[in-house]
Amino acid sequence: MLNSYKDLIVWQKSVKLALLIYELTEKFPKEEIYGLTSQIRRSAISIPSNIAEGRFRGTKNDFVQFLRVAYSSGAELETQIEISRNLSKTKCLDYSKADSLLTEVMKMLNVMIRNINPKS
């Protein structure tokens, strides 16, 4: 039985992803601090934050809605990483760990959404 959102493997992995994203974006050029770096970090932080908030909402439907928001933030992050990968100043960075962990988190969120709300 789960006592806290911290017990959720998807939350734990999404926190690791956010930390990994912070490490990766530290290597971005300084002129991106208010642009892409900020956007990527906000998207990454939004994933575990929405999982946590949804876990403490009153109903399964509320939880599913917040899981969907977390999933959407993952899609934003995926897009922002793709843009970064194609910019001349950031394309040489290693995105493989972030890609792999993001894919895993997205799959887990998708399964959770389907299992909690099979009609969706």
Summary of the structure (lengths in Angstrom):
residues: 120
radius of gyration: 14.9
end to end distance: 24.2
largest distance: 47.8
contacts: 356
relative contact order: 0.16
helix: 76%
strand: 0%
